[in-house]
Amino acid sequence: MENKDFYAGLKAGLSIAIGYFPVALTFGLLAKTAGLSIIEATAMSMFVYAGASQYIALSLIAASVHPLLIVTNTFIVNIRHFLMTASLSEKMVPEKRWVKAVYSFGITDETFSVLATSKKEKITTAYAFGVALIAYGSWVIFTTVGHIIGANLPLFLQAAMSIALYAMFVGLLVPSMKGNRKVVMLAGLAATIQSFFYFTGLLSTGWAILVSTLVASIAIEMVYVNHEKRTKSTYVREEGV
């Protein structure tokens, strides 16, 4: 039964593994141009395994930001994983804590969506491992492949690849902004605060990104919470009338 569930998990995660192919490949390429060795790039994908956060880390590494700030920024970007794993635990079969810790490491936005939308009433540990393992393997393997390809590119192309990092950020941001006013406001405010720190030189790159992210997130969330309260209050008054 466990083998059957594991293979079913591999099958369910195959689409994720295919989707990770170009993204991980690009990360490997950019890691090479950012000065990371093949061991460092592969190790980052093995031990961090954080997708967009790894791209952010590359830009911070290139800017010689202090490692502690890089770790802090990565933590803040990935703090949503607390909520995802907490939500998912209700759908998982009971298991030892250390086992949960192992497969929780493999939870990403994509694997979470596959597991959370599963038609199974209860998800077995073997199934979760199958989904996580094939996605994780794809990310790590194609990071290494990307780095190898990057190492064999002509020097002028390696230098030109640095601009691809910013293009990747734009590619990640723009689709999420479409039709979502909250994301547009969040991105706009964060960019404004970051620009202020950049041109005034009040904070270093790492601290500027950290403060911009936190302030923008808190401010926009407060605006939306207050808006919802006012809307609810107005609706209650109208119902009362």
Backbone bond lengths (Angstrom), bond angles and torsions (degrees), N, CA, C in turn:
res aa  C-N    CA-C-N  psi(-1)  N-CA   C-N-CA  omega(-1)  CA-C   N-CA-C  phi
1 M - - - 1.472 - - 1.528 110.78 -
2 E 1.355 116.44 -43.01 1.461 120.62 -179.24 1.528 111.03 -64.87
3 N 1.338 116.29 -41.18 1.466 119.83 178.32 1.525 110.98 -62.66
4 K 1.328 114.92 -40.48 1.461 120.03 179.62 1.526 110.44 -62.61
5 D 1.327 117.01 -43.68 1.459 121.71 179.11 1.526 111.29 -66.48
6 F 1.330 115.90 -38.40 1.462 120.15 179.97 1.528 110.63 -63.26
7 Y 1.316 116.81 -46.54 1.464 120.69 179.22 1.525 111.49 -66.62
8 A 1.324 116.22 -33.20 1.471 120.19 176.01 1.529 109.60 -65.47
9 G 1.337 115.66 -37.57 1.464 120.49 176.91 1.512 111.79 -65.99
10 L 1.328 116.50 -41.13 1.469 120.53 176.62 1.526 110.62 -59.71
11 K 1.315 114.98 -42.92 1.476 120.04 -179.57 1.524 110.68 -64.83
12 A 1.329 116.25 -41.88 1.466 120.72 -179.19 1.530 111.24 -67.68
13 G 1.321 116.42 -31.28 1.461 120.36 -178.04 1.516 114.27 -89.30
14 L 1.319 117.06 -3.66 1.462 121.05 -177.44 1.534 112.07 -59.93
15 S 1.317 116.77 -40.71 1.466 119.91 -179.78 1.530 111.12 -63.64
16 I 1.335 116.00 -34.14 1.459 120.14 177.37 1.519 109.73 -66.81
17 A 1.328 115.78 -45.06 1.465 121.09 -179.74 1.528 110.87 -58.76
18 I 1.329 116.57 -40.87 1.472 121.11 178.68 1.528 109.79 -66.94
19 G 1.320 116.30 -40.86 1.463 120.43 179.46 1.515 112.82 -66.66
20 Y 1.341 116.94 -30.81 1.469 120.85 179.52 1.528 112.11 -73.62
21 F 1.326 116.61 -21.05 1.464 121.09 -175.48 1.536 113.33 -50.75
22 P 1.348 120.05 -57.52 1.467 118.87 -177.84 1.520 113.63 -69.24
23 V 1.349 117.00 -33.72 1.464 120.57 -177.47 1.533 110.86 -69.96
24 A 1.334 116.19 -45.01 1.463 120.68 178.84 1.525 110.55 -67.49
25 L 1.326 116.26 -37.94 1.464 120.92 178.81 1.533 109.75 -61.40
26 T 1.328 115.70 -44.35 1.465 120.59 178.80 1.519 110.98 -64.92
27 F 1.335 116.35 -39.21 1.465 119.33 178.27 1.521 110.40 -61.01
28 G 1.331 117.10 -43.30 1.458 120.95 178.72 1.525 111.60 -60.80
29 L 1.331 116.41 -42.36 1.459 121.53 177.56 1.530 111.30 -60.48
30 L 1.344 115.43 -47.72 1.459 120.32 -177.34 1.528 111.57 -69.94
31 A 1.323 116.41 -33.03 1.459 119.92 177.53 1.522 110.44 -62.45
32 K 1.327 115.89 -38.22 1.463 120.53 177.47 1.516 110.69 -64.36
33 T 1.329 117.47 -45.50 1.468 120.82 -179.18 1.525 111.44 -69.59
34 A 1.350 117.34 -24.06 1.463 121.07 178.42 1.523 111.97 -81.36
35 G 1.340 116.50 -5.75 1.460 120.36 175.77 1.514 115.27 100.22
36 L 1.340 117.91 6.03 1.467 120.14 179.07 1.526 109.58 -80.74
37 S 1.310 116.02 142.41 1.460 120.14 175.39 1.519 108.54 -76.33
38 I 1.329 116.46 168.81 1.459 119.91 -179.47 1.525 110.90 -64.11
39 I 1.338 116.95 -33.57 1.470 120.82 178.02 1.518 109.93 -68.70
40 E 1.333 117.38 -43.28 1.466 121.10 -179.55 1.524 111.53 -65.17
41 A 1.335 116.17 -43.30 1.470 119.95 -179.71 1.522 111.09 -64.53
42 T 1.328 116.18 -45.63 1.469 120.37 179.77 1.521 111.01 -65.36
43 A 1.336 116.10 -40.45 1.471 120.37 179.53 1.524 111.08 -63.52
44 M 1.343 116.45 -37.21 1.460 119.26 177.99 1.519 110.90 -62.38
45 S 1.331 116.49 -43.37 1.469 119.81 179.01 1.522 111.51 -69.42
46 M 1.326 116.98 -30.64 1.464 120.60 -179.67 1.519 112.08 -73.89
47 F 1.337 116.51 -43.27 1.463 120.19 -171.48 1.522 114.33 -101.45
48 V 1.332 117.18 -25.08 1.465 119.76 177.60 1.528 109.97 -93.33
49 Y 1.332 116.10 -52.80 1.471 122.80 175.56 1.522 110.59 45.85
50 A 1.341 114.31 61.96 1.461 118.38 -173.16 1.518 114.64 -131.42
51 G 1.332 117.58 17.37 1.456 120.15 172.76 1.513 114.78 55.11
52 A 1.331 116.34 -112.78 1.466 121.64 -176.27 1.522 111.72 -58.12
53 S 1.329 117.48 -34.12 1.461 120.75 179.87 1.518 111.70 -63.26
54 Q 1.322 116.66 -31.26 1.455 119.58 177.97 1.530 110.32 -69.45
55 Y 1.324 116.72 -35.31 1.462 119.74 176.23 1.532 110.19 -66.35
56 I 1.333 116.08 -41.17 1.463 120.30 177.43 1.528 109.56 -62.04
57 A 1.340 115.92 -43.01 1.464 120.81 179.82 1.524 111.16 -60.15
58 L 1.328 117.18 -37.79 1.467 120.48 178.99 1.528 111.16 -60.70
59 S 1.337 115.99 -44.75 1.466 119.33 -179.70 1.525 110.70 -65.29
60 L 1.323 117.24 -35.88 1.460 121.14 179.00 1.531 111.28 -72.05
61 I 1.324 116.11 -37.82 1.464 120.39 176.83 1.527 109.93 -63.60
62 A 1.335 116.04 -42.84 1.462 120.92 179.18 1.530 111.39 -62.90
63 A 1.346 115.80 -29.17 1.467 120.79 179.55 1.525 111.99 -89.66
64 S 1.346 116.88 6.57 1.481 122.82 178.56 1.525 112.53 59.19
65 V 1.338 115.92 38.85 1.466 121.09 177.93 1.530 109.42 -74.74
66 H 1.325 116.55 147.87 1.465 121.79 -179.73 1.537 110.33 -59.49
67 P 1.333 117.52 136.32 1.477 121.04 -178.56 1.525 114.42 -53.08
68 L 1.334 117.20 -36.06 1.463 120.37 -179.50 1.526 111.13 -62.45
69 L 1.318 116.61 -38.31 1.465 120.49 178.61 1.522 111.36 -70.23
70 I 1.326 116.16 -34.71 1.469 119.95 177.36 1.527 109.55 -64.16
71 V 1.335 116.68 -44.25 1.463 121.59 178.86 1.530 110.38 -63.87
72 T 1.332 117.08 -42.44 1.464 121.33 -179.60 1.525 111.28 -63.97
73 N 1.327 116.74 -44.15 1.470 120.40 177.62 1.518 111.46 -61.39
74 T 1.328 115.87 -42.35 1.470 120.41 178.74 1.525 110.74 -62.46
75 F 1.324 116.28 -41.07 1.468 121.09 179.24 1.527 110.97 -61.42
76 I 1.328 116.50 -44.91 1.463 120.46 -177.77 1.529 111.21 -65.81
77 V 1.329 115.94 -42.80 1.468 119.96 179.66 1.528 110.95 -62.77
78 N 1.330 116.46 -33.89 1.466 120.81 -175.55 1.525 114.11 -99.38
79 I 1.324 117.49 10.61 1.462 120.09 -176.69 1.530 111.79 -63.55
80 R 1.337 116.16 -21.05 1.475 120.22 178.26 1.522 111.91 -62.34
81 H 1.327 117.24 -19.94 1.457 120.59 -178.99 1.529 112.23 -65.34
82 F 1.326 117.25 -25.71 1.468 120.40 174.95 1.530 109.80 -59.78
83 L 1.333 114.82 -44.66 1.464 119.92 -178.72 1.521 111.35 -70.77
84 M 1.330 116.43 -40.42 1.470 119.81 -178.23 1.526 111.18 -64.04
85 T 1.317 116.87 -47.65 1.466 119.57 -177.93 1.527 111.60 -69.71
86 A 1.337 116.49 -34.26 1.472 119.75 177.71 1.524 109.97 -64.34
87 S 1.334 115.81 -42.14 1.466 120.96 178.50 1.524 110.66 -65.84
88 L 1.323 116.17 -41.76 1.459 121.05 -176.24 1.527 112.23 -69.81
89 S 1.324 116.87 -30.32 1.470 120.29 -176.71 1.522 112.28 -60.72
90 E 1.339 116.53 -27.05 1.457 120.47 179.62 1.528 112.15 -69.79
91 K 1.329 115.46 -22.67 1.461 119.83 -177.58 1.532 112.30 -97.48
92 M 1.336 116.24 -10.18 1.460 120.70 -177.63 1.528 110.79 -86.55
93 V 1.329 115.39 151.50 1.472 119.04 174.71 1.522 108.52 -69.99
94 P 1.336 118.42 152.30 1.469 120.70 178.83 1.526 111.19 -57.25
95 E 1.334 115.43 139.28 1.461 120.18 -177.61 1.520 109.36 -154.45
96 K 1.334 116.32 161.62 1.461 120.43 177.51 1.519 109.84 -63.27
97 R 1.353 115.93 150.86 1.458 120.09 -175.66 1.517 112.88 -61.61
98 W 1.335 117.19 -39.91 1.458 119.20 -176.95 1.538 111.07 -67.59
99 V 1.339 115.72 -30.87 1.464 119.92 177.03 1.525 109.32 -69.60
100 K 1.332 116.75 -42.58 1.458 120.75 177.31 1.526 110.94 -61.41
101 A 1.336 115.66 -38.82 1.464 120.54 179.67 1.526 111.11 -62.43
102 V 1.337 115.72 -37.19 1.466 120.64 -178.31 1.529 110.72 -67.23
103 Y 1.337 117.30 -52.09 1.475 117.26 -177.26 1.524 112.04 -76.45
104 S 1.335 117.47 -19.57 1.467 119.69 175.62 1.522 111.21 -67.06
105 F 1.326 116.30 -28.86 1.463 120.37 177.03 1.528 110.63 -60.67
106 G 1.310 116.49 -29.28 1.464 120.83 -178.58 1.516 114.29 -87.65
107 I 1.348 117.13 4.98 1.465 120.17 -179.72 1.525 110.06 -81.09
108 T 1.318 115.46 118.79 1.466 122.43 173.45 1.530 107.31 -123.56
109 D 1.316 117.20 178.95 1.472 119.66 177.78 1.526 110.89 -55.55
110 E 1.344 114.80 -40.72 1.464 119.96 -175.15 1.530 112.18 -74.71
111 T 1.334 116.78 -45.97 1.471 118.90 179.90 1.526 110.52 -67.40
112 F 1.320 116.68 -34.16 1.467 120.21 176.59 1.518 110.47 -61.10
113 S 1.341 116.19 -45.05 1.469 119.61 -178.01 1.527 111.00 -63.13
114 V 1.338 116.92 -38.01 1.469 120.41 178.96 1.523 110.57 -66.55
115 L 1.331 116.68 -45.12 1.463 120.92 -177.91 1.531 111.23 -71.22
116 A 1.335 116.36 -42.00 1.467 120.09 -176.44 1.525 112.41 -67.94
117 T 1.333 116.79 -29.41 1.469 120.40 -178.65 1.525 112.38 -97.33
118 S 1.319 116.26 7.91 1.461 119.88 178.82 1.531 110.15 -62.65
119 K 1.322 116.20 142.12 1.456 120.82 -179.82 1.526 112.46 -78.29
120 K 1.339 115.17 -6.64 1.466 119.38 178.98 1.527 109.90 -68.00
121 E 1.314 115.87 138.30 1.472 119.63 178.05 1.519 110.11 -65.97
122 K 1.335 116.20 -42.59 1.460 122.58 175.39 1.526 108.52 -130.92
123 I 1.326 116.00 132.41 1.466 120.58 -178.82 1.519 109.38 -91.17
124 T 1.316 116.56 127.76 1.463 120.45 179.87 1.523 110.29 -78.79
125 T 1.317 115.03 158.72 1.461 121.15 178.35 1.525 110.83 -62.38
126 A 1.319 117.14 -39.84 1.466 121.57 -179.49 1.526 110.73 -61.71
127 Y 1.316 117.35 -41.33 1.460 121.65 179.51 1.532 110.35 -64.55
128 A 1.332 116.37 -44.27 1.466 120.85 179.31 1.524 111.02 -62.89
129 F 1.329 116.57 -39.94 1.460 120.65 178.17 1.523 110.59 -64.63
130 G 1.322 117.22 -38.75 1.458 121.00 179.35 1.515 111.93 -62.40
131 V 1.339 116.55 -46.78 1.464 121.51 179.44 1.530 110.36 -62.67
132 A 1.337 115.42 -47.42 1.469 120.34 -176.49 1.522 112.23 -67.85
133 L 1.323 116.81 -40.37 1.465 120.78 -174.10 1.522 113.12 -65.66
134 I 1.328 117.68 -45.53 1.458 119.48 -177.24 1.533 111.01 -68.84
135 A 1.344 117.02 -34.42 1.463 120.53 177.69 1.533 110.08 -69.60
136 Y 1.316 116.00 -44.40 1.465 121.82 179.67 1.530 111.16 -62.73
137 G 1.312 116.61 -45.14 1.455 121.13 179.49 1.517 111.82 -60.15
138 S 1.326 116.68 -42.06 1.458 121.16 179.02 1.523 110.82 -62.38
139 W 1.327 116.56 -44.67 1.464 120.98 -178.09 1.528 111.30 -61.98
140 V 1.318 116.39 -46.23 1.478 120.88 -177.37 1.529 111.07 -69.40
141 I 1.325 116.64 -47.74 1.471 120.72 -177.01 1.520 111.62 -61.69
142 F 1.331 117.40 -46.37 1.459 119.34 -175.91 1.528 112.76 -77.58
143 T 1.331 116.93 -17.84 1.465 119.04 169.04 1.521 109.54 -64.11
144 T 1.328 115.33 -46.14 1.468 120.84 179.15 1.525 110.87 -63.10
145 V 1.328 116.54 -44.46 1.467 120.98 179.14 1.526 110.48 -61.13
146 G 1.330 116.75 -42.60 1.458 121.09 179.12 1.519 112.10 -61.49
147 H 1.332 116.15 -40.36 1.458 120.54 179.40 1.530 110.66 -65.19
148 I 1.322 116.21 -41.39 1.475 120.78 178.85 1.527 110.47 -62.50
149 I 1.333 116.35 -42.23 1.466 120.46 178.25 1.535 110.09 -63.84
150 G 1.348 114.85 -43.25 1.465 119.69 179.96 1.515 112.54 -61.86
151 A 1.325 116.00 -36.04 1.465 120.43 -179.12 1.522 111.77 -67.74
152 N 1.322 116.52 -22.28 1.462 120.49 -177.34 1.528 113.19 -101.13
153 L 1.343 116.43 3.16 1.456 119.76 176.06 1.529 109.79 -77.48
154 P 1.323 117.77 151.24 1.469 120.26 173.96 1.525 110.00 -58.02
155 L 1.319 118.06 151.78 1.458 122.42 -175.64 1.531 112.54 -58.63
156 F 1.340 117.30 -37.68 1.467 118.82 -178.43 1.524 111.23 -67.70
157 L 1.345 117.30 -31.03 1.463 120.33 176.92 1.523 110.97 -74.80
158 Q 1.342 116.64 -36.56 1.462 120.23 176.53 1.522 110.14 -61.25
159 A 1.322 116.61 -40.75 1.463 120.86 178.70 1.528 110.74 -66.58
160 A 1.332 115.84 -39.30 1.465 120.56 -178.89 1.523 111.71 -69.36
161 M 1.324 117.32 -24.70 1.469 121.25 -177.90 1.519 112.53 -65.60
162 S 1.342 117.20 -18.49 1.463 119.56 -179.10 1.523 111.38 -60.95
163 I 1.333 116.83 -31.84 1.467 120.69 178.94 1.521 110.96 -70.14
164 A 1.326 116.67 -22.17 1.468 120.40 -179.25 1.517 111.78 -65.89
165 L 1.334 116.76 -25.37 1.459 120.44 178.61 1.527 110.46 -62.76
166 Y 1.329 115.93 -43.38 1.466 120.21 179.36 1.530 110.49 -71.20
167 A 1.309 116.08 -35.18 1.464 120.12 176.91 1.526 110.54 -63.41
168 M 1.348 115.86 -36.75 1.467 120.54 178.49 1.526 110.65 -64.67
169 F 1.341 117.12 -41.95 1.456 120.61 178.48 1.533 110.95 -61.18
170 V 1.327 115.54 -42.80 1.469 120.31 178.09 1.523 109.99 -63.12
171 G 1.342 116.08 -41.78 1.459 120.60 179.41 1.514 113.24 -64.51
172 L 1.326 117.04 -30.23 1.469 121.04 177.90 1.531 111.33 -79.25
173 L 1.342 115.96 -34.41 1.458 120.27 -173.91 1.523 113.73 -81.07
174 V 1.321 116.51 -48.27 1.470 121.14 -172.17 1.534 113.76 -56.42
175 P 1.360 119.52 -46.85 1.475 118.15 179.61 1.526 113.25 -60.08
176 S 1.347 116.96 -35.35 1.467 119.62 -179.17 1.535 111.55 -74.26
177 M 1.346 116.84 -19.99 1.467 120.39 179.38 1.528 112.12 -80.34
178 K 1.313 116.09 -22.99 1.459 120.41 -175.50 1.533 111.55 -62.63
179 G 1.306 115.39 116.29 1.459 120.56 177.98 1.520 114.71 72.75
180 N 1.336 117.32 12.58 1.464 120.22 -178.76 1.531 108.83 -127.17
181 R 1.319 115.98 97.10 1.461 121.06 -176.89 1.527 112.06 -62.40
182 K 1.321 116.47 -34.39 1.463 120.48 -178.09 1.531 110.93 -63.38
183 V 1.336 116.28 -43.35 1.463 120.46 179.40 1.527 110.44 -66.88
184 V 1.332 117.20 -39.05 1.466 121.68 178.58 1.529 109.97 -61.51
185 M 1.334 116.57 -46.19 1.461 120.91 179.16 1.525 111.08 -64.42
186 L 1.320 116.21 -41.64 1.461 120.93 180.00 1.525 111.19 -62.60
187 A 1.336 116.02 -47.60 1.469 120.73 -179.81 1.523 110.63 -64.48
188 G 1.335 116.98 -41.64 1.465 120.94 -179.30 1.518 112.60 -64.20
189 L 1.339 116.10 -44.55 1.464 120.23 -179.13 1.531 110.84 -67.83
190 A 1.327 116.84 -43.39 1.464 120.75 179.32 1.530 110.45 -61.66
191 A 1.326 116.73 -41.62 1.462 121.13 179.52 1.528 111.02 -65.57
192 T 1.324 116.47 -38.66 1.465 120.85 179.23 1.527 111.43 -64.99
193 I 1.325 115.98 -45.25 1.467 120.48 179.83 1.524 110.31 -65.42
194 Q 1.345 115.85 -43.80 1.457 120.62 179.05 1.532 110.91 -60.95
195 S 1.328 116.60 -42.37 1.472 121.13 178.96 1.529 110.93 -62.87
196 F 1.318 115.81 -38.74 1.466 120.24 178.31 1.529 110.66 -60.55
197 F 1.313 116.68 -47.88 1.465 120.39 179.91 1.530 111.44 -66.70
198 Y 1.336 115.65 -34.67 1.471 119.56 -178.54 1.525 111.19 -66.59
199 F 1.337 116.47 -47.26 1.464 120.04 -175.70 1.527 112.74 -78.09
200 T 1.334 117.02 -27.06 1.471 119.11 178.82 1.523 111.90 -88.39
201 G 1.338 115.96 -22.37 1.461 119.55 -179.98 1.526 113.56 71.30
202 L 1.350 116.47 19.73 1.466 120.20 -178.27 1.524 112.25 -68.41
203 L 1.342 116.80 -32.40 1.456 120.90 -179.00 1.525 109.93 -130.72
204 S 1.324 115.45 152.76 1.458 120.23 175.64 1.528 109.01 -70.90
205 T 1.327 117.22 168.69 1.468 121.55 -175.92 1.523 112.47 -55.30
206 G 1.344 116.36 -48.43 1.466 120.53 -177.85 1.511 113.02 -61.83
207 W 1.333 116.33 -47.46 1.467 120.56 179.89 1.524 110.86 -67.21
208 A 1.309 117.13 -36.86 1.474 120.89 -179.86 1.524 110.81 -62.22
209 I 1.336 117.07 -44.15 1.462 121.31 179.09 1.530 110.18 -65.17
210 L 1.331 115.79 -43.02 1.467 120.68 -179.04 1.523 111.15 -62.15
211 V 1.335 116.36 -50.04 1.468 120.97 -178.37 1.526 110.89 -65.98
212 S 1.331 116.71 -41.77 1.473 120.54 179.95 1.521 111.16 -60.69
213 T 1.331 116.17 -43.68 1.467 121.07 -179.70 1.520 111.48 -63.14
214 L 1.327 116.39 -47.91 1.467 121.06 -177.41 1.528 111.59 -66.64
215 V 1.326 116.99 -49.00 1.467 120.79 -176.74 1.531 110.67 -63.21
216 A 1.338 116.67 -44.94 1.462 120.26 -179.30 1.527 111.18 -64.32
217 S 1.326 117.06 -43.15 1.466 120.81 -178.92 1.526 111.50 -63.63
218 I 1.332 115.73 -46.31 1.468 120.37 -178.89 1.527 110.76 -66.05
219 A 1.338 116.43 -44.51 1.472 120.88 -177.20 1.529 111.37 -63.33
220 I 1.333 117.39 -47.45 1.473 120.11 -178.29 1.525 110.92 -67.04
221 E 1.327 116.69 -37.89 1.467 119.31 178.70 1.525 110.56 -64.78
222 M 1.336 117.28 -40.27 1.465 120.92 177.93 1.524 110.89 -63.52
223 V 1.323 117.11 -39.98 1.471 121.48 178.53 1.525 110.29 -60.95
224 Y 1.334 116.55 -45.27 1.463 120.49 -177.60 1.524 111.78 -71.45
225 V 1.330 117.19 -36.72 1.467 120.27 178.15 1.529 109.63 -64.39
226 N 1.325 116.91 -45.42 1.467 120.91 178.78 1.528 111.41 -64.22
227 H 1.333 115.91 -37.74 1.470 119.97 178.68 1.531 110.58 -64.30
228 E 1.331 116.66 -41.96 1.462 120.65 178.98 1.530 111.32 -65.00
229 K 1.339 116.24 -37.52 1.463 120.11 179.10 1.521 110.71 -65.71
230 R 1.341 116.07 -43.90 1.473 119.64 179.21 1.521 111.38 -64.82
231 T 1.332 115.85 -40.19 1.470 120.26 179.02 1.529 110.88 -63.19
232 K 1.336 115.02 -43.93 1.469 119.81 179.64 1.505 111.32 -65.17
233 S 1.355 116.24 -40.03 1.460 121.23 -179.92 1.534 110.82 -64.70
234 T 1.326 115.89 -41.25 1.468 120.79 179.07 1.524 110.27 -65.33
235 Y 1.350 116.70 -39.95 1.448 121.00 -179.63 1.532 110.82 -65.39
236 V 1.333 116.62 -39.73 1.471 121.38 179.55 1.521 110.47 -64.62
237 R 1.344 116.41 -43.18 1.455 120.31 179.53 1.528 111.28 -63.43
238 E 1.335 115.67 -41.64 1.469 119.73 179.48 1.516 111.70 -66.02
239 E 1.336 116.34 -36.74 1.457 120.51 177.22 1.525 111.13 -66.51
240 G 1.353 114.45 -35.89 1.458 120.10 -179.49 1.525 111.75 -67.64
241 V 1.349 114.85 -35.79 1.457 120.11 177.95 1.523 110.92 -69.37
